[in-house]
Amino acid sequence: MSAQFPQSLSRPRMVLAAWSMAALVVLAIVHGAGYLPAWPAGLAAWVAGVCLWPRLDRRQRRFALVLGALGVVALLVAWWQGLPVPWLRVLTQNTALLGMLAAVSFLQLVGLGAAAEPPPEGRRARWQTLFGVHLFGAVINMSAVFIMAERMAAGSRLSRTQAAMLSRGFLAAALWSPFFAAMAVALTYAPGARLGEVVAAGVPLALGVLWLAGRLPAGRADTAEAPFSGFPMRLGALWLPATLSVVVMLGHALLPGWSSLAIISAAALALAMLSAFFGSGLRAGTRRILDHAEHRLPAMSGELLLFLSAGVFATGLQALFAQGAAWMPFAHFGPLQAAVLLAVMMGLAALGIHTVVTIVMASAWLMPLSPDPLLLAMVFLQAWAIGLALNPMAGVHLSLQGRFGLAAVDLARANLRYALAAYLLAVLWLGIVGLWRSAW
């Protein structure tokens, strides 16, 4: 078998990976509640990663190996220089983040509640689709894009405008959604950032970005395409994001000792299980949950190995930069510096570098400055929401390319005007928040 393609796993290996991922979810929640150290969850994550390594394609393996190797080199350099090296953190760096991603994946058991009528068309359909993929993507992540794209294409080719609305609306959820991978990354790498403040700062910008996403064309071909055909959404289907939001807020009020990621993970898992039981009955619901654990959790091999290798990379950089030895072009991190950092991160994203990598690097690099955690978290989320729209290697673009034959490079290029306008809006919002926080 060519190394270019993922290998199938033996049944015992797949079962071990599935149970390790399930253990990761439970152990990460228990750790976040303060009842266990982080290393058991980290051990479960690494066991799953070893089991699932053969599932990665050649590009994924190369990326994980390079990222992990750079982290190991940084750790060895820090050790050789006599700096304190947190070896255990290699095991635990991203366990809470990975536990949340795995827990949130169970929300795929809850349907979108699409109406049976024909797909809507025209300008209203565009806005309906944009906000629909935004709200449901904020909860069930990429699955919302796939479900809506399949229905909108109806067995034919997805247009560039349809693809742009789906990718822009989905990525914009990174600005505020507690159930998005971006939020978990931001809370992990902007120490001290509080979920409530980050969400409150993200929602207004998300509304502005969505307005830009719906107004700006997706390249030159936009005006020549047929009337926009969207996704038939029902107002009643909004119960899922609304209920989850209420549960998370209640969790923060009633469980002050729990971490934000643990509350999010527990809320997502509990709501998904209750939905499966009430929708399918106890026996069939249990079967659906076990099927998800057995098949969908191991399918997260790409995300799992990405964040495990990123954890090694982050630990190495943090050890190396802990003493403030890195070159620093400024002595203070305010809105102006945040705008420069965001521009750099977006530029690197346009070159195909994943935002996870630039977030890890920026976090370790800026650590000696003790930056305002809210401002830093906002930059990370903006780089994810806007920068990935320009990244031809972003998962949403590659997925649309693989399923519908749309070139990922063309999809990213079609978002150029939108991304530039969204950047200017983000910079303005950084200035307003910085003024409120007295960060100037």
Solvent accessible surface area in square Angstrom, and as a share of the most:
residue,aa,sasa,rsa
1,M,171,0.76
2,S,60,0.39
3,A,53,0.41
4,Q,85,0.38
5,F,119,0.50
6,P,71,0.44
7,Q,70,0.31
8,S,103,0.67
9,L,27,0.13
10,S,66,0.42
11,R,146,0.53
12,P,99,0.62
13,R,87,0.32
14,M,35,0.16
15,V,46,0.27
16,L,91,0.45
17,A,0,0.00
18,A,6,0.05
19,W,164,0.58
20,S,10,0.06
21,M,3,0.01
22,A,24,0.19
23,A,38,0.29
24,L,0,0.00
25,V,3,0.02
26,V,83,0.48
27,L,45,0.22
28,A,8,0.06
29,I,22,0.11
30,V,44,0.25
31,H,61,0.27
32,G,12,0.11
33,A,13,0.10
34,G,63,0.60
35,Y,166,0.63
36,L,68,0.34
37,P,72,0.45
38,A,21,0.16
39,W,119,0.42
40,P,23,0.15
41,A,1,0.01
42,G,0,0.00
43,L,88,0.44
44,A,12,0.09
45,A,0,0.00
46,W,68,0.24
47,V,53,0.30
48,A,0,0.00
49,G,2,0.02
50,V,99,0.57
51,C,9,0.05
52,L,0,0.00
53,W,72,0.25
54,P,19,0.12
55,R,71,0.26
56,L,1,0.01
57,D,38,0.19
58,R,122,0.44
59,R,100,0.37
60,Q,58,0.26
61,R,40,0.15
62,R,134,0.49
63,F,74,0.31
64,A,8,0.06
65,L,110,0.55
66,V,81,0.46
67,L,7,0.03
68,G,13,0.12
69,A,54,0.42
70,L,92,0.46
71,G,0,0.00
72,V,71,0.41
73,V,86,0.50
74,A,8,0.06
75,L,4,0.02
76,L,89,0.44
77,V,54,0.31
78,A,0,0.00
79,W,160,0.56
80,W,202,0.71
81,Q,104,0.46
82,G,64,0.62
83,L,35,0.17
84,P,96,0.60
85,V,26,0.15
86,P,40,0.25
87,W,129,0.45
88,L,112,0.56
89,R,96,0.35
90,V,37,0.21
91,L,44,0.22
92,T,24,0.14
93,Q,27,0.12
94,N,6,0.03
95,T,5,0.03
96,A,34,0.27
97,L,0,0.00
98,L,5,0.03
99,G,0,0.00
100,M,0,0.00
101,L,15,0.07
102,A,0,0.00
103,A,0,0.00
104,V,0,0.00
105,S,7,0.04
106,F,10,0.04
107,L,0,0.00
108,Q,55,0.24
109,L,22,0.11
110,V,9,0.05
111,G,55,0.53
112,L,8,0.04
113,G,25,0.24
114,A,40,0.31
115,A,8,0.07
116,A,105,0.82
117,E,91,0.41
118,P,109,0.69
119,P,52,0.33
120,P,38,0.24
121,E,116,0.52
122,G,26,0.25
123,R,184,0.67
124,R,204,0.74
125,A,1,0.01
126,R,42,0.15
127,W,64,0.22
128,Q,57,0.25
129,T,0,0.00
130,L,0,0.00
131,F,72,0.30
132,G,5,0.04
133,V,0,0.00
134,H,7,0.03
135,L,50,0.25
136,F,1,0.00
137,G,0,0.00
138,A,1,0.00
139,V,3,0.02
140,I,2,0.01
141,N,31,0.16
142,M,48,0.22
143,S,18,0.12
144,A,0,0.00
145,V,1,0.00
146,F,89,0.37
147,I,78,0.39
148,M,0,0.00
149,A,0,0.00
150,E,74,0.33
151,R,80,0.29
152,M,10,0.05
153,A,4,0.03
154,A,82,0.64
155,G,77,0.74
156,S,76,0.49
157,R,159,0.58
158,L,0,0.00
159,S,35,0.23
160,R,73,0.27
161,T,5,0.03
162,Q,14,0.06
163,A,0,0.00
164,A,3,0.03
165,M,0,0.00
166,L,0,0.00
167,S,2,0.01
168,R,1,0.00
169,G,0,0.00
170,F,10,0.04
171,L,4,0.02
172,A,0,0.00
173,A,0,0.00
174,A,0,0.00
175,L,3,0.02
176,W,35,0.12
177,S,0,0.00
178,P,13,0.08
179,F,5,0.02
180,F,6,0.03
181,A,18,0.14
182,A,1,0.01
183,M,0,0.00
184,A,0,0.00
185,V,0,0.00
186,A,0,0.00
187,L,26,0.13
188,T,35,0.20
189,Y,3,0.01
190,A,1,0.00
191,P,102,0.64
192,G,62,0.59
193,A,17,0.13
194,R,165,0.60
195,L,8,0.04
196,G,53,0.51
197,E,54,0.24
198,V,1,0.01
199,V,34,0.19
200,A,69,0.54
201,A,8,0.06
202,G,6,0.06
203,V,59,0.34
204,P,57,0.36
205,L,6,0.03
206,A,2,0.02
207,L,99,0.49
208,G,21,0.21
209,V,1,0.00
210,L,1,0.00
211,W,145,0.51
212,L,22,0.11
213,A,0,0.00
214,G,5,0.05
215,R,139,0.51
216,L,31,0.15
217,P,33,0.21
218,A,0,0.00
219,G,28,0.27
220,R,234,0.85
221,A,41,0.32
222,D,19,0.10
223,T,125,0.73
224,A,91,0.71
225,E,54,0.24
226,A,83,0.65
227,P,99,0.62
228,F,17,0.07
229,S,27,0.17
230,G,0,0.00
231,F,1,0.01
232,P,1,0.01
233,M,27,0.12
234,R,131,0.48
235,L,150,0.75
236,G,61,0.58
237,A,6,0.05
238,L,55,0.27
239,W,115,0.40
240,L,1,0.01
241,P,13,0.08
242,A,58,0.45
243,T,45,0.26
244,L,0,0.00
245,S,45,0.29
246,V,75,0.43
247,V,55,0.32
248,V,6,0.04
249,M,126,0.56
250,L,95,0.47
251,G,10,0.10
252,H,67,0.30
253,A,76,0.59
254,L,131,0.65
255,L,70,0.35
256,P,118,0.74
257,G,63,0.60
258,W,65,0.23
259,S,49,0.32
260,S,25,0.16
261,L,16,0.08
262,A,4,0.03
263,I,6,0.03
264,I,0,0.00
265,S,2,0.01
266,A,29,0.22
267,A,8,0.06
268,A,0,0.00
269,L,31,0.15
270,A,50,0.39
271,L,23,0.11
272,A,0,0.00
273,M,65,0.29
274,L,90,0.45
275,S,27,0.17
276,A,0,0.00
277,F,56,0.23
278,F,172,0.72
279,G,66,0.64
280,S,41,0.27
281,G,34,0.33
282,L,135,0.67
283,R,215,0.78
284,A,48,0.37
285,G,0,0.00
286,T,53,0.31
287,R,121,0.44
288,R,84,0.31
289,I,19,0.10
290,L,76,0.38
291,D,53,0.28
292,H,14,0.06
293,A,17,0.13
294,E,30,0.14
295,H,112,0.50
296,R,71,0.26
297,L,0,0.00
298,P,0,0.00
299,A,42,0.33
300,M,11,0.05
301,S,7,0.05
302,G,19,0.18
303,E,66,0.29
304,L,2,0.01
305,L,13,0.07
306,L,30,0.15
307,F,7,0.03
308,L,9,0.04
309,S,9,0.06
310,A,0,0.00
311,G,2,0.02
312,V,10,0.05
313,F,13,0.05
314,A,1,0.00
315,T,0,0.00
316,G,0,0.00
317,L,20,0.10
318,Q,23,0.10
319,A,3,0.02
320,L,40,0.20
321,F,40,0.17
322,A,51,0.40
323,Q,109,0.49
324,G,37,0.35
325,A,86,0.66
326,A,26,0.20
327,W,191,0.67
328,M,47,0.21
329,P,66,0.41
330,F,43,0.18
331,A,96,0.74
332,H,87,0.39
333,F,7,0.03
334,G,1,0.01
335,P,5,0.03
336,L,114,0.57
337,Q,34,0.15
338,A,0,0.00
339,A,8,0.07
340,V,83,0.48
341,L,16,0.08
342,L,0,0.00
343,A,46,0.35
344,V,80,0.46
345,M,5,0.02
346,M,10,0.05
347,G,37,0.36
348,L,58,0.29
349,A,1,0.01
350,A,46,0.35
351,L,140,0.70
352,G,22,0.21
353,I,64,0.33
354,H,41,0.18
355,T,3,0.01
356,V,1,0.01
357,V,13,0.08
358,T,7,0.04
359,I,1,0.00
360,V,1,0.01
361,M,91,0.41
362,A,6,0.05
363,S,10,0.07
364,A,1,0.00
365,W,57,0.20
366,L,1,0.00
367,M,79,0.35
368,P,57,0.36
369,L,45,0.23
370,S,95,0.61
371,P,22,0.14
372,D,31,0.16
373,P,36,0.23
374,L,2,0.01
375,L,1,0.01
376,L,6,0.03
377,A,0,0.00
378,M,7,0.03
379,V,0,0.00
380,F,0,0.00
381,L,3,0.01
382,Q,2,0.01
383,A,1,0.01
384,W,19,0.07
385,A,0,0.00
386,I,0,0.00
387,G,0,0.00
388,L,8,0.04
389,A,0,0.00
390,L,20,0.10
391,N,1,0.00
392,P,25,0.16
393,M,75,0.34
394,A,1,0.01
395,G,41,0.40
396,V,3,0.02
397,H,0,0.00
398,L,47,0.23
399,S,33,0.21
400,L,1,0.01
401,Q,73,0.32
402,G,69,0.66
403,R,127,0.46
404,F,18,0.07
405,G,52,0.50
406,L,11,0.06
407,A,44,0.34
408,A,4,0.03
409,V,80,0.46
410,D,52,0.27
411,L,8,0.04
412,A,6,0.05
413,R,151,0.55
414,A,8,0.07
415,N,1,0.01
416,L,89,0.44
417,R,145,0.53
418,Y,1,0.00
419,A,0,0.00
420,L,97,0.48
421,A,30,0.23
422,A,0,0.00
423,Y,42,0.16
424,L,122,0.61
425,L,54,0.27
426,A,0,0.00
427,V,46,0.26
428,L,110,0.55
429,W,56,0.20
430,L,1,0.00
431,G,16,0.16
432,I,83,0.42
433,V,7,0.04
434,G,0,0.00
435,L,133,0.66
436,W,168,0.59
437,R,72,0.26
438,S,99,0.64
439,A,11,0.08
440,W,163,0.57
